Amino acid sequence: MTDETPEEELARLRTENEALKAKKKGGGELSFKVSQKGAVSVYGMGRFPVTLYKEQWLRLLDRKDDILEFIKENEDSLTVKE
């Protein structure tokens, strides 16, 4: 147990909460994890992780230029999520 008064603890918790909200709002950082089934999961892009197997990631990354071109061509139809 700490020597904090209830008011000090509340202030500390509010500060921590605001820092977490700011980090989440700014998109936060991406993190990677190997799933139980041996796939690569990417956290920090949305509410749920994006999980693909190694071969799927490699296929997707091989098409990077096509994906960027598609996004550019469809800019008017795409929604930006903040």
Helices and strands as residue ranges (DSSP letters): H 6-25, E 31-34, E 40-43, E 50-52, H 54-62, H 64-73
